[in-house]
Amino acid sequence: MKNDDVALIQRILAGDENAFASLVRKYQQQVHAFARRKIGDFQIAEDITQETFLQVYQKLETLDDPTLFSQWLYAIANRLCIAWFRKNRFQAEPLEDVCILGIEREPYSRYIASEHAKVAAEAQRDLVEKLLTKLKESDRKVITLHYFEEMTSSEIGEFLGVSENTIKSRIRRARQQLKKYESIIREVLGITIESEDRYTEHLNGGIRMKLTFDRENLLSSLQAIQSVVSQRNTEPLLSNVLIQAEGSTIECMATDAEMGIRMKVDGTVKEAGSILVSAEKLADIVKTSPAEKPIDLATTTDDHVEITCGDNVRKIVGFPDKAFPEFPVVDTAAFAIDGDILRSVLHKTTFAAPTREIRQTFLNGVYFNLFEDRTEVVATDAIQLALTRCEPLKLSEDRDGFIVPLKAIKEIERAFANAPEIRISRIENQILFADEHTTLKTQLMDAKYPEYNSVIPDAFEGHVVVPKASIIDTTRDIFARANPKNALVCLEINPQQIRISAKTSEADDEIHETLAAESGTGSVRIGLNAQMLIETLSHIETESVSLAFRNAILPLVVKPSGEEEHICLITPMLMDS
């Protein structure tokens, strides 16, 4: 391997561009895997990999010994990872220098999580510095890759260009050396090294928590957790899941500082305890484990985690649970709402919110407007609007409404898809949703929602009632045959029928269909976005729909026929005369 590298480097220095491409192909996957293990983010690892090879290209002529290329390459990638952490790590400031307004605006849980993350990172960094400086350089490199980057002996051998047996020998020698510095480990993290001959005790210490899971139960919980955990969070601890076992109950918790989830997981508690571990890594291990075998999860006294499934044993690094921010509890006396009702109001409204974040932050959520006799739930992207009403949510003495972020709304729909009853509790700037198995918390959006009632007409020039299925099918058929570059459909409404038309790709060519009305008054010719109309109609829960209008430029009102509790608005599009 080294001879191959030397030959490639000689060709590169002689001006052979293809040789450099070959060198990149040879090491690109390994460098990316290393950076991803260190950073925990796929896209950032790609950026670091690209920058690594850019520096290699620029500085290759400074490499004195081409046989050491792989070590040199690793050093560049490692240095870039360290630089990324330093740049993105939360910087502590003296309390007297911190803007009080900034502290008030930052979510409290994010501040606490950041502080915990800094403490844990400092402790781990002290341990690394104190221990690894005692080792020979060659041993220090393999022990770092093995325990902190979680590479196998085979992967390290391939990466460093030496045999697997040599790597194993260096690891054994490093363990023996580390044994001499047990007092340092105890000083920094309060742990004790046991016999190096046992896999579960060679560096860790004894077993602390022992759990057994059915693979499918654990995997489904971890997948739900992963949808909450931020994959691009600059605080590594916020990409972890807290596994906590007490008595006979096992719970998994995760948070990205703005939203968090706690779930009960079916399993057997053999030894109680808790651990923080990478949600992504644990889910990947469980996903690739044999489906028919149970999964045993054990933690050690230095916060490592061993996952055993049949003959497969995997090991990953964890963190002490002290680093995880406190998770609030929903009081059993909290307001309870029927699960079907909550799911219904969200289904009737959320579709009208923006599909991606927009500048008007208050629109990136669903608004719950609290009244004495009702709650109005509203979503809009400023082009369409959906409003529905339900029973009053009695969450606190005041009657202030609140905005729930869209990310949290999607998790509510997923986490409580089958819950018969959902308890809701508001704690200052947070709101919590819970059933007997799951609790979801989220920060409320600090914004004022627009006066949506001002855009809802209180009088109309006309309306028409048509079967919902007919108008959806007709609009879909017209849209499928129309010019794909034009989302506009034209509705010509009169008391007897609706004529739906659209332009085709051919100049001045038009396709149209007509459907009979059940009843109606007045006439209008109005242009609408076809997809928006179809989506709005599909969220109406009655067999017939009413389309009410004032003129061709004011919003069309779509609502269930004979009902007033659900109202949708669609802003018209301009049409050619």
BABA-199892 format. One record per residue (C-alpha): x, z, y; residue in one letter; residue number from 0. Coordinates in nm, 2 decimals, always signed. Example, Ala and Ser with C-alpha at 12.3 -4.5 7.8 and 13.67 -1.06 7.14 Angstrom:
REM BABA-199892
+1.23,+0.78,-0.45,a,0
+1.37,+0.71,-0.11,s,1
This chain:
REM BABA-199892
+0.00,+0.00,+0.00,m,0
+0.28,+0.09,+0.24,k,1
+0.47,-0.23,+0.16,n,2
+0.15,-0.43,+0.23,d,3
+0.12,-0.25,+0.57,d,4
+0.48,-0.32,+0.65,v,5
+0.43,-0.69,+0.58,a,6
+0.12,-0.71,+0.79,l,7
+0.28,-0.53,+1.08,i,8
+0.57,-0.76,+1.08,q,9
+0.34,-1.06,+1.09,r,10
+0.14,-0.90,+1.37,i,11
+0.45,-0.84,+1.58,l,12
+0.54,-1.20,+1.52,a,13
+0.21,-1.31,+1.68,g,14
-0.01,-1.36,+1.37,d,15
-0.36,-1.27,+1.49,e,16
-0.50,-1.31,+1.14,n,17
-0.27,-1.04,+1.01,a,18
-0.42,-0.79,+1.26,f,19
-0.77,-0.88,+1.15,a,20
-0.66,-0.81,+0.79,s,21
-0.52,-0.47,+0.89,l,22
-0.85,-0.39,+1.07,v,23
-1.05,-0.49,+0.76,r,24
-0.83,-0.28,+0.54,k,25
-0.87,+0.05,+0.74,y,26
-1.18,+0.00,+0.95,q,27
-1.42,+0.17,+0.70,q,28
-1.19,+0.46,+0.64,q,29
-1.14,+0.53,+1.01,v,30
-1.51,+0.50,+1.08,h,31
-1.59,+0.75,+0.80,a,32
-1.32,+0.99,+0.93,f,33
-1.46,+0.97,+1.29,a,34
-1.82,+1.01,+1.17,r,35
-1.73,+1.32,+0.96,r,36
-1.56,+1.47,+1.27,k,37
-1.81,+1.37,+1.53,i,38
-2.13,+1.36,+1.33,g,39
-2.27,+1.05,+1.50,d,40
-2.26,+0.70,+1.35,f,41
-2.26,+0.51,+1.69,q,42
-2.00,+0.73,+1.86,i,43
-1.79,+0.69,+1.55,a,44
-1.81,+0.32,+1.58,e,45
-1.69,+0.34,+1.95,d,46
-1.40,+0.56,+1.85,i,47
-1.31,+0.32,+1.56,t,48
-1.31,+0.03,+1.80,q,49
-1.09,+0.22,+2.05,e,50
-0.86,+0.33,+1.78,t,51
-0.78,-0.03,+1.68,f,52
-0.75,-0.13,+2.04,l,53
-0.48,+0.13,+2.09,q,54
-0.31,+0.02,+1.76,v,55
-0.30,-0.34,+1.89,y,56
-0.16,-0.23,+2.23,q,57
+0.10,+0.02,+2.09,k,58
+0.19,-0.12,+1.75,l,59
+0.54,-0.22,+1.87,e,60
+0.61,+0.14,+1.95,t,61
+0.58,+0.24,+1.59,l,62
+0.93,+0.31,+1.47,d,63
+0.86,+0.34,+1.10,d,64
+0.59,+0.09,+0.97,p,65
+0.58,+0.28,+0.64,t,66
+0.41,+0.56,+0.83,l,67
+0.14,+0.34,+0.97,f,68
-0.16,+0.51,+0.80,s,69
-0.05,+0.85,+0.93,q,70
+0.00,+0.71,+1.28,w,71
-0.35,+0.54,+1.26,l,72
-0.50,+0.88,+1.16,y,73
-0.33,+1.06,+1.45,a,74
-0.47,+0.81,+1.70,i,75
-0.83,+0.84,+1.56,a,76
-0.79,+1.22,+1.55,n,77
-0.67,+1.23,+1.91,r,78
-0.97,+1.02,+2.03,l,79
-1.21,+1.25,+1.85,c,80
-1.06,+1.55,+2.01,i,81
-1.08,+1.38,+2.35,a,82
-1.45,+1.30,+2.29,w,83
-1.52,+1.67,+2.21,f,84
-1.34,+1.79,+2.52,r,85
-1.52,+1.55,+2.74,k,86
-1.87,+1.62,+2.60,n,87
-1.84,+1.99,+2.52,r,88
-2.06,+2.22,+2.74,f,89
-1.83,+2.37,+3.01,q,90
-1.86,+2.73,+3.09,a,91
-1.88,+2.84,+3.45,e,92
-1.85,+3.18,+3.61,p,93
-2.19,+3.33,+3.66,l,94
-2.15,+3.37,+4.04,e,95
-2.07,+2.99,+4.06,d,96
-2.38,+2.87,+3.87,v,97
-2.66,+2.73,+4.07,c,98
-2.96,+2.96,+4.01,i,99
-3.20,+2.67,+4.05,l,100
-3.01,+2.48,+3.77,g,101
-3.04,+2.78,+3.54,i,102
-3.41,+2.80,+3.60,e,103
-3.47,+2.44,+3.53,r,104
-3.26,+2.42,+3.21,e,105
-3.46,+2.53,+2.90,p,106
-3.36,+2.88,+2.81,y,107
-3.32,+2.79,+2.44,s,108
-3.08,+2.51,+2.52,r,109
-2.87,+2.75,+2.73,y,110
-2.86,+3.01,+2.45,i,111
-2.78,+2.75,+2.19,a,112
-2.49,+2.62,+2.40,s,113
-2.35,+2.97,+2.44,e,114
-2.37,+3.03,+2.06,h,115
-2.21,+2.70,+1.99,a,116
-1.92,+2.78,+2.22,k,117
-1.86,+3.11,+2.05,v,118
-1.86,+2.96,+1.70,a,119
-1.64,+2.67,+1.81,a,120
-1.38,+2.91,+1.96,e,121
-1.37,+3.12,+1.65,a,122
-1.32,+2.82,+1.42,q,123
-1.06,+2.68,+1.66,r,124
-0.87,+3.01,+1.66,d,125
-0.88,+3.01,+1.28,l,126
-0.74,+2.66,+1.25,v,127
-0.46,+2.72,+1.50,e,128
-0.35,+3.05,+1.34,k,129
-0.36,+2.93,+0.98,l,130
-0.26,+2.56,+0.99,l,131
+0.05,+2.62,+1.20,t,132
+0.18,+2.83,+0.91,k,133
+0.18,+2.52,+0.68,l,134
+0.42,+2.23,+0.64,k,135
+0.30,+1.93,+0.83,e,136
+0.22,+1.73,+0.51,s,137
+0.02,+2.03,+0.36,d,138
-0.15,+2.09,+0.70,r,139
-0.27,+1.73,+0.71,k,140
-0.42,+1.73,+0.36,v,141
-0.58,+2.07,+0.40,i,142
-0.74,+1.96,+0.72,t,143
-0.88,+1.64,+0.57,l,144
-1.00,+1.82,+0.26,h,145
-1.17,+2.13,+0.41,y,146
-1.26,+2.03,+0.76,f,147
-1.33,+1.66,+0.71,e,148
-1.46,+1.70,+0.36,e,149
-1.26,+1.42,+0.21,m,150
-1.19,+1.41,-0.17,t,151
-0.83,+1.40,-0.31,s,152
-0.88,+1.04,-0.39,s,153
-1.00,+0.95,-0.04,e,154
-0.71,+1.14,+0.12,i,155
-0.46,+0.97,-0.11,g,156
-0.59,+0.63,-0.02,e,157
-0.60,+0.72,+0.35,f,158
-0.24,+0.86,+0.36,l,159
-0.10,+0.61,+0.11,g,160
+0.01,+0.85,-0.16,v,161
-0.11,+0.93,-0.51,s,162
-0.41,+1.15,-0.58,e,163
-0.19,+1.38,-0.79,n,164
+0.04,+1.43,-0.49,t,165
-0.26,+1.52,-0.28,i,166
-0.38,+1.77,-0.54,k,167
-0.03,+1.93,-0.55,s,168
-0.02,+1.97,-0.17,r,169
-0.37,+2.13,-0.17,i,170
-0.26,+2.38,-0.44,r,171
+0.05,+2.46,-0.24,r,172
-0.14,+2.50,+0.08,a,173
-0.39,+2.74,-0.09,r,174
-0.10,+2.95,-0.21,q,175
+0.04,+2.96,+0.14,q,176
-0.30,+3.05,+0.29,l,177
-0.33,+3.33,+0.05,k,178
-0.04,+3.50,+0.23,k,179
-0.23,+3.50,+0.55,y,180
-0.55,+3.66,+0.43,e,181
-0.53,+3.92,+0.71,s,182
-0.55,+3.64,+0.97,i,183
-0.87,+3.51,+0.81,i,184
-1.02,+3.85,+0.80,r,185
-0.92,+3.91,+1.17,e,186
-1.09,+3.59,+1.29,v,187
-1.40,+3.55,+1.07,l,188
-1.41,+3.88,+0.87,g,189
-1.38,+3.71,+0.53,i,190
-1.16,+3.76,+0.23,t,191
-0.99,+3.50,+0.01,i,192
-1.05,+3.55,-0.36,e,193
-0.88,+3.38,-0.66,s,194
-0.79,+3.02,-0.59,e,195
-0.86,+2.92,-0.95,d,196
-1.24,+2.94,-0.92,r,197
-1.40,+2.64,-0.74,y,198
-1.65,+2.86,-0.57,t,199
-1.39,+3.11,-0.45,e,200
-1.06,+2.93,-0.39,h,201
-1.09,+2.95,-0.01,l,202
-1.44,+3.08,+0.05,n,203
-1.48,+3.42,-0.10,g,204
-1.77,+3.52,-0.33,g,205
-2.12,+3.39,-0.36,i,206
-2.36,+3.53,-0.10,r,207
-2.69,+3.35,-0.11,m,208
-2.83,+3.17,-0.42,k,209
-3.14,+2.95,-0.42,l,210
-3.30,+2.70,-0.66,t,211
-3.52,+2.41,-0.55,f,212
-3.72,+2.13,-0.70,d,213
-3.54,+1.82,-0.56,r,214
-3.85,+1.66,-0.42,e,215
-3.97,+1.97,-0.24,n,216
-3.63,+2.02,-0.08,l,217
-3.59,+1.66,+0.01,l,218
-3.93,+1.62,+0.18,s,219
-3.86,+1.93,+0.39,s,220
-3.52,+1.81,+0.49,l,221
-3.66,+1.47,+0.59,q,222
-3.92,+1.64,+0.81,a,223
-3.64,+1.86,+0.96,i,224
-3.43,+1.55,+1.03,q,225
-3.70,+1.39,+1.24,s,226
-3.67,+1.69,+1.48,v,227
-3.29,+1.73,+1.47,v,228
-3.11,+1.53,+1.74,s,229
-2.85,+1.30,+1.58,q,230
-2.68,+1.23,+1.91,r,231
-2.66,+1.59,+2.04,n,232
-2.33,+1.68,+2.20,t,233
-2.37,+2.04,+2.06,e,234
-2.29,+2.01,+1.69,p,235
-2.48,+2.32,+1.60,l,236
-2.80,+2.16,+1.71,l,237
-2.76,+1.90,+1.44,s,238
-2.79,+2.17,+1.17,n,239
-3.07,+2.32,+0.97,v,240
-3.09,+2.69,+0.92,l,241
-3.18,+2.79,+0.56,i,242
-3.31,+3.14,+0.55,q,243
-3.42,+3.34,+0.24,a,244
-3.58,+3.68,+0.25,e,245
-3.78,+3.84,-0.03,g,246
-3.94,+3.55,-0.21,s,247
-3.98,+3.33,+0.10,t,248
-3.74,+3.04,+0.18,i,249
-3.77,+2.88,+0.53,e,250
-3.58,+2.59,+0.69,c,251
-3.55,+2.58,+1.07,m,252
-3.41,+2.32,+1.31,a,253
-3.41,+2.26,+1.68,t,254
-3.27,+2.01,+1.94,d,255
-3.31,+2.27,+2.21,a,256
-3.63,+2.11,+2.34,e,257
-3.82,+2.10,+2.02,m,258
-3.79,+2.31,+1.70,g,259
-3.96,+2.33,+1.36,i,260
-3.98,+2.60,+1.09,r,261
-4.11,+2.52,+0.74,m,262
-4.16,+2.72,+0.43,k,263
-4.00,+2.55,+0.12,v,264
-4.10,+2.62,-0.24,d,265
-3.80,+2.76,-0.43,g,266
-3.66,+3.05,-0.62,t,267
-3.46,+3.32,-0.43,v,268
-3.19,+3.46,-0.66,k,269
-2.99,+3.62,-0.37,e,270
-3.13,+3.64,-0.02,a,271
-2.93,+3.53,+0.28,g,272
-2.90,+3.25,+0.55,s,273
-2.68,+2.97,+0.65,i,274
-2.65,+2.69,+0.91,l,275
-2.56,+2.35,+0.76,v,276
-2.56,+1.99,+0.86,s,277
-2.91,+1.85,+0.81,a,278
-2.79,+1.50,+0.76,e,279
-2.52,+1.58,+0.51,k,280
-2.74,+1.81,+0.31,l,281
-3.02,+1.55,+0.30,a,282
-2.78,+1.28,+0.19,d,283
-2.66,+1.50,-0.10,i,284
-3.01,+1.59,-0.21,v,285
-3.12,+1.23,-0.18,k,286
-2.85,+1.11,-0.42,t,287
-2.90,+1.39,-0.67,s,288
-3.07,+1.32,-1.01,p,289
-3.45,+1.34,-0.95,a,290
-3.53,+1.52,-1.28,e,291
-3.29,+1.81,-1.23,k,292
-3.33,+2.13,-1.01,p,293
-3.09,+2.19,-0.72,i,294
-2.90,+2.51,-0.69,d,295
-2.77,+2.60,-0.34,l,296
-2.52,+2.88,-0.30,a,297
-2.33,+3.01,+0.01,t,298
-2.00,+3.19,+0.02,t,299
-1.87,+3.46,+0.23,t,300
-1.70,+3.22,+0.47,d,301
-2.01,+3.01,+0.52,d,302
-1.94,+2.72,+0.29,h,303
-2.23,+2.58,+0.09,v,304
-2.21,+2.45,-0.27,e,305
-2.49,+2.23,-0.40,i,306
-2.52,+2.19,-0.77,t,307
-2.74,+1.95,-0.95,c,308
-2.67,+1.90,-1.32,g,309
-2.30,+1.83,-1.35,d,310
-2.27,+1.73,-0.99,n,311
-2.12,+1.98,-0.75,v,312
-2.08,+1.91,-0.38,r,313
-1.95,+2.14,-0.11,k,314
-2.00,+2.13,+0.27,i,315
-1.91,+2.35,+0.56,v,316
-2.17,+2.58,+0.72,g,317
-2.20,+2.81,+1.02,f,318
-2.31,+3.17,+1.05,p,319
-2.68,+3.21,+1.13,d,320
-2.59,+3.40,+1.45,k,321
-2.53,+3.07,+1.62,a,322
-2.89,+2.96,+1.58,f,323
-3.12,+3.03,+1.87,p,324
-3.41,+3.27,+1.82,e,325
-3.73,+3.10,+1.69,f,326
-4.06,+3.24,+1.84,p,327
-4.35,+3.34,+1.61,v,328
-4.71,+3.24,+1.66,v,329
-4.93,+3.55,+1.68,d,330
-5.20,+3.56,+1.41,t,331
-5.45,+3.62,+1.69,a,332
-5.36,+3.29,+1.86,a,333
-5.62,+3.03,+1.94,f,334
-5.72,+2.83,+1.63,a,335
-5.86,+2.48,+1.64,i,336
-5.99,+2.27,+1.35,d,337
-5.72,+2.04,+1.22,g,338
-5.95,+1.74,+1.21,d,339
-6.04,+1.79,+1.58,i,340
-5.68,+1.81,+1.70,l,341
-5.58,+1.51,+1.49,r,342
-5.88,+1.32,+1.63,s,343
-5.81,+1.38,+2.00,v,344
-5.44,+1.28,+1.95,l,345
-5.54,+0.96,+1.76,h,346
-5.78,+0.87,+2.04,k,347
-5.53,+0.91,+2.32,t,348
-5.16,+0.89,+2.22,t,349
-5.17,+0.51,+2.17,f,350
-5.21,+0.47,+2.55,a,351
-4.88,+0.65,+2.63,a,352
-4.56,+0.45,+2.69,p,353
-4.39,+0.32,+2.37,t,354
-4.05,+0.41,+2.53,r,355
-3.94,+0.65,+2.80,e,356
-4.01,+0.53,+3.15,i,357
-3.90,+0.65,+3.49,r,358
-4.23,+0.84,+3.57,q,359
-4.15,+1.13,+3.34,t,360
-4.50,+1.28,+3.35,f,361
-4.63,+0.97,+3.17,l,362
-4.39,+1.04,+2.87,n,363
-4.63,+1.29,+2.73,g,364
-5.00,+1.38,+2.66,v,365
-5.18,+1.59,+2.91,y,366
-5.41,+1.87,+2.82,f,367
-5.63,+1.96,+3.11,n,368
-5.80,+2.30,+3.06,l,369
-6.15,+2.37,+3.19,f,370
-6.38,+2.66,+3.13,e,371
-6.61,+2.46,+2.91,d,372
-6.39,+2.18,+2.77,r,373
-6.04,+2.04,+2.74,t,374
-5.96,+1.69,+2.85,e,375
-5.67,+1.52,+2.66,v,376
-5.52,+1.22,+2.85,v,377
-5.25,+0.96,+2.79,a,378
-5.15,+0.66,+3.00,t,379
-4.87,+0.42,+3.07,d,380
-5.02,+0.33,+3.41,a,381
-5.16,+0.00,+3.26,i,382
-5.40,+0.15,+3.01,q,383
-5.55,+0.50,+2.99,l,384
-5.72,+0.70,+2.71,a,385
-5.92,+1.02,+2.77,l,386
-6.12,+1.23,+2.52,t,387
-6.27,+1.58,+2.54,r,388
-6.29,+1.87,+2.29,c,389
-6.36,+2.24,+2.29,e,390
-6.18,+2.46,+2.55,p,391
-5.84,+2.57,+2.44,l,392
-5.82,+2.94,+2.53,k,393
-5.45,+2.99,+2.54,l,394
-5.40,+3.22,+2.84,s,395
-5.57,+3.39,+3.13,e,396
-5.48,+3.11,+3.37,d,397
-5.63,+2.76,+3.35,r,398
-5.32,+2.55,+3.41,d,399
-5.30,+2.23,+3.21,g,400
-4.98,+2.12,+3.04,f,401
-4.80,+1.81,+2.93,i,402
-4.67,+1.79,+2.57,v,403
-4.38,+1.54,+2.52,p,404
-4.45,+1.24,+2.31,l,405
-4.18,+1.32,+2.05,k,406
-4.35,+1.65,+1.99,a,407
-4.69,+1.48,+1.96,i,408
-4.56,+1.26,+1.69,k,409
-4.42,+1.56,+1.50,e,410
-4.75,+1.74,+1.53,i,411
-4.94,+1.45,+1.37,e,412
-4.68,+1.43,+1.09,r,413
-4.63,+1.81,+1.03,a,414
-5.00,+1.90,+1.03,f,415
-5.14,+1.58,+0.88,a,416
-5.35,+1.78,+0.63,n,417
-5.38,+2.12,+0.79,a,418
-5.74,+2.25,+0.79,p,419
-5.67,+2.48,+1.09,e,420
-5.39,+2.48,+1.35,i,421
-5.31,+2.79,+1.56,r,422
-5.19,+2.72,+1.92,i,423
-5.00,+2.96,+2.14,s,424
-4.85,+2.91,+2.48,r,425
-4.54,+3.12,+2.58,i,426
-4.43,+3.05,+2.93,e,427
-4.29,+2.69,+2.93,n,428
-4.32,+2.65,+2.55,q,429
-4.62,+2.57,+2.33,i,430
-4.63,+2.65,+1.96,l,431
-4.84,+2.49,+1.68,f,432
-4.86,+2.65,+1.34,a,433
-5.04,+2.66,+1.01,d,434
-4.96,+2.88,+0.71,e,435
-4.65,+2.66,+0.61,h,436
-4.51,+2.52,+0.93,t,437
-4.45,+2.62,+1.29,t,438
-4.36,+2.36,+1.56,l,439
-4.24,+2.46,+1.91,k,440
-4.17,+2.24,+2.21,t,441
-4.08,+2.27,+2.57,q,442
-4.36,+2.16,+2.80,l,443
-4.28,+1.89,+3.06,m,444
-4.21,+2.03,+3.40,d,445
-4.42,+1.78,+3.60,a,446
-4.75,+1.73,+3.77,k,447
-4.99,+1.48,+3.60,y,448
-5.16,+1.22,+3.82,p,449
-5.52,+1.25,+3.93,e,450
-5.65,+1.03,+3.64,y,451
-6.02,+1.08,+3.73,n,452
-5.97,+0.88,+4.05,s,453
-5.92,+0.56,+3.85,v,454
-6.22,+0.60,+3.62,i,455
-6.52,+0.42,+3.77,p,456
-6.84,+0.63,+3.82,d,457
-7.06,+0.32,+3.85,a,458
-7.06,-0.03,+3.69,f,459
-7.20,-0.38,+3.77,e,460
-7.26,-0.45,+3.40,g,461
-7.18,-0.38,+3.04,h,462
-7.21,-0.53,+2.69,v,463
-7.23,-0.37,+2.35,v,464
-7.08,-0.55,+2.05,v,465
-6.98,-0.46,+1.69,p,466
-6.63,-0.32,+1.69,k,467
-6.52,-0.51,+1.38,a,468
-6.64,-0.84,+1.52,s,469
-6.46,-0.83,+1.85,i,470
-6.14,-0.70,+1.69,i,471
-6.14,-0.98,+1.43,d,472
-6.22,-1.25,+1.68,t,473
-5.95,-1.13,+1.93,t,474
-5.69,-1.12,+1.65,r,475
-5.78,-1.47,+1.53,d,476
-5.76,-1.62,+1.88,i,477
-5.44,-1.44,+1.96,f,478
-5.28,-1.56,+1.63,a,479
-5.35,-1.92,+1.71,r,480
-5.26,-1.90,+2.09,a,481
-4.94,-1.96,+2.26,n,482
-4.70,-1.69,+2.14,p,483
-4.54,-1.67,+2.48,k,484
-4.87,-1.57,+2.64,n,485
-5.04,-1.24,+2.56,a,486
-5.35,-1.32,+2.78,l,487
-5.70,-1.37,+2.64,v,488
-6.00,-1.44,+2.86,c,489
-6.33,-1.26,+2.80,l,490
-6.64,-1.43,+2.95,e,491
-6.91,-1.16,+2.92,i,492
-7.28,-1.20,+2.97,n,493
-7.58,-1.00,+2.83,p,494
-7.61,-1.22,+2.52,q,495
-7.25,-1.28,+2.41,q,496
-6.88,-1.27,+2.47,i,497
-6.67,-1.58,+2.47,r,498
-6.31,-1.51,+2.39,i,499
-6.05,-1.78,+2.47,s,500
-5.67,-1.84,+2.50,a,501
-5.43,-2.12,+2.59,k,502
-5.24,-2.28,+2.30,t,503
-4.88,-2.42,+2.31,s,504
-5.02,-2.76,+2.40,e,505
-5.07,-2.82,+2.78,a,506
-5.43,-2.76,+2.90,d,507
-5.55,-2.70,+2.54,d,508
-5.77,-2.40,+2.47,e,509
-5.91,-2.23,+2.17,i,510
-6.22,-2.01,+2.18,h,511
-6.48,-1.82,+1.97,e,512
-6.81,-1.66,+2.06,t,513
-6.96,-1.35,+1.93,l,514
-7.32,-1.22,+1.99,a,515
-7.38,-0.91,+2.19,a,516
-7.62,-0.63,+2.07,e,517
-7.72,-0.56,+2.43,s,518
-7.59,-0.60,+2.78,g,519
-7.63,-0.65,+3.16,t,520
-7.44,-0.84,+3.42,g,521
-7.16,-1.10,+3.38,s,522
-6.79,-1.12,+3.44,v,523
-6.48,-1.33,+3.35,r,524
-6.18,-1.11,+3.29,i,525
-5.83,-1.15,+3.16,g,526
-5.68,-0.89,+2.92,l,527
-5.36,-0.83,+2.72,n,528
-5.47,-0.92,+2.37,a,529
-5.26,-0.67,+2.18,q,530
-5.37,-0.39,+2.42,m,531
-5.73,-0.48,+2.37,l,532
-5.70,-0.48,+1.99,i,533
-5.51,-0.15,+1.99,e,534
-5.77,+0.02,+2.22,t,535
-6.06,-0.10,+2.01,l,536
-5.89,+0.02,+1.68,s,537
-5.89,+0.37,+1.82,h,538
-6.27,+0.38,+1.88,i,539
-6.44,+0.57,+1.60,e,540
-6.79,+0.42,+1.61,t,541
-6.92,+0.09,+1.46,e,542
-7.02,-0.05,+1.80,s,543
-6.83,-0.04,+2.13,v,544
-6.93,-0.07,+2.49,s,545
-6.74,-0.28,+2.75,l,546
-6.83,-0.17,+3.10,a,547
-6.70,-0.35,+3.42,f,548
-6.73,-0.37,+3.79,r,549
-6.54,-0.70,+3.86,n,550
-6.25,-0.91,+3.73,a,551
-5.97,-0.71,+3.90,i,552
-6.07,-0.34,+3.83,l,553
-6.01,-0.18,+3.50,p,554
-6.23,-0.26,+3.20,l,555
-6.38,+0.06,+3.05,v,556
-6.40,+0.06,+2.67,v,557
-6.58,+0.34,+2.49,k,558
-6.78,+0.42,+2.18,p,559
-7.14,+0.30,+2.21,s,560
-7.37,+0.59,+2.29,g,561
-7.09,+0.84,+2.35,e,562
-6.93,+0.97,+2.67,e,563
-6.66,+1.20,+2.53,e,564
-6.40,+0.91,+2.47,h,565
-6.31,+0.67,+2.75,i,566
-6.04,+0.40,+2.76,c,567
-5.93,+0.19,+3.05,l,568
-5.74,-0.15,+3.04,i,569
-5.60,-0.30,+3.36,t,570
-5.69,-0.68,+3.38,p,571
-5.43,-0.95,+3.39,m,572
-5.44,-1.23,+3.65,l,573
-5.57,-1.57,+3.52,m,574
-5.52,-1.92,+3.63,d,575
-5.83,-2.03,+3.82,s,576
